[in-house]
Amino acid sequence: MVSKARLLILAFSVLLFLPGCDWVDDTHEAHVDAEGFQIVVDGQVVVQWREGVVTGSVPLEIPIGQSHHLTVRFLDHDGKVIPVDEIDSITVMSVEVADPTLVELVMDDTDPWSFDLTGIEAGDTELSIGLRHGPDHFDFTPRAVSIRVVA
């Protein structure tokens, strides 16, 4: 009976101790629960990706030689915009163009949620947007939006 009581006290003590340990993984609070995104041009939503459905101006058209300044807003489960101040500093937006010979992508140095696309050559490609949490994984796996460069 005494050994069961000691075991119970030991187990209870360990449970009290664990939340204070540095090695306990509490990074789940820092993750962003994004489930979609919007692409905004001049304050207007031009494309939205949510629940596997892309709506808006798709494919996104860019004339050869012209640049478009785009901003991305990530959406939560209810389709509401996640405020930028709720996204921690190690979470970064991932943006890639499938064919960089058609479109040049330049990230905005002053706004980590914005970038410029410039049409280089006529054709179709894709723009993939995601949210990377640190170097090891995505909080929001990149999703593709069609781009068409027109003459």
NUVO-71701 format. One record per residue (C-alpha): residue in one letter; x, y, z. Coordinates in steps of 0.5 Angstrom, whole numbers. Each point is the difference from the previous one (the first is absolute). Layout:
BEGIN
- resn xx yy zz
- A X Y Z
...
end
This chain:
BEGIN
- resn xx yy zz
- M 0 0 0
- V 6 5 2
- S 3 -1 -7
- K -6 1 -4
- A -1 7 4
- R 7 1 -1
- L -1 -1 -8
- L -6 4 0
- I 4 6 3
- L 6 -1 -4
- A -5 0 -6
- F -4 6 2
- S 7 4 1
- V 2 -1 -7
- L -6 2 -3
- L 1 7 4
- F 7 0 -2
- L -1 -1 -7
- P -4 7 -2
- G 6 4 2
- C 6 -4 -4
- D 3 3 -5
- W 0 -6 -4
- V -7 -1 -1
- D -3 2 -7
- D -5 6 1
- T 2 3 -7
- H -7 -2 -2
- E -3 7 2
- A 5 3 -5
- H -3 -4 -6
- V -5 4 -4
- D -6 -4 -2
- A -1 3 -7
- E -5 -4 -4
- G 0 5 -6
- F 3 7 -3
- Q -2 6 -4
- I 4 3 -5
- V -1 8 0
- V 2 5 -5
- D -2 7 1
- G -4 -1 6
- Q -4 -5 -4
- V -1 -8 1
- V 2 -2 -7
- V 1 -8 2
- Q -2 -4 6
- W 2 -7 1
- R -5 -4 6
- E -1 -7 1
- G 3 -2 -7
- V -4 5 -4
- V 3 6 -4
- T -5 6 -1
- G 1 7 -3
- S 5 2 -6
- V 3 -7 -2
- P 4 -1 -3
- L 3 7 2
- E 2 3 -6
- I 7 4 0
- P 2 4 -7
- I 7 -1 -2
- G 4 6 2
- Q -5 2 6
- S 1 -1 7
- H -6 -2 5
- H 1 2 8
- L -3 -6 3
- T -2 -1 8
- V -2 -6 3
- R -5 -1 6
- F 0 -7 3
- L -7 -2 2
- D -2 -4 6
- H -5 -6 0
- D -6 5 0
- G 3 3 -6
- K 1 6 4
- V 7 4 -1
- I 5 -2 5
- P 3 7 3
- V 8 0 -2
- D 1 2 8
- E -2 -7 1
- I 5 -3 -4
- D 7 -2 4
- S 6 3 -3
- I 3 -7 -2
- T -6 -1 -4
- V 1 2 -7
- M -3 0 -7
- S 2 -4 -5
- V -1 2 -7
- E 2 -3 -7
- V -1 0 -7
- A 0 -7 -4
- D 3 3 -6
- P 5 6 1
- T 1 1 -7
- L -7 3 -1
- V -1 4 7
- E 5 3 4
- L -1 0 7
- V 3 5 5
- M -2 0 7
- D -1 7 4
- D 5 2 4
- T -4 4 5
- D -6 -4 0
- P 1 -8 1
- W -7 -1 -2
- S 1 3 -7
- F 3 -1 -6
- D 1 3 -8
- L -2 -5 -6
- T 3 3 -7
- G -2 -3 -6
- I 6 -3 -4
- E -3 -4 -6
- A -7 -2 -2
- G -2 -7 3
- D -3 -3 6
- T 3 -2 7
- E -2 -1 7
- L 1 4 6
- S 1 -4 7
- I -2 3 6
- G 1 -3 7
- L 2 2 7
- R 7 -3 3
- H 1 -1 7
- G 7 1 1
- P 5 -4 -4
- D -3 -7 1
- H -8 0 -2
- F -6 3 -3
- D -6 3 4
- F -3 1 -6
- T 2 -5 -6
- P 1 4 -6
- R -6 1 -5
- A 1 2 -7
- V -4 5 -4
- S 0 0 -8
- I 4 6 -3
- R -1 2 -7
- V 5 5 -3
- V -3 4 -6
- A 3 4 -6
end
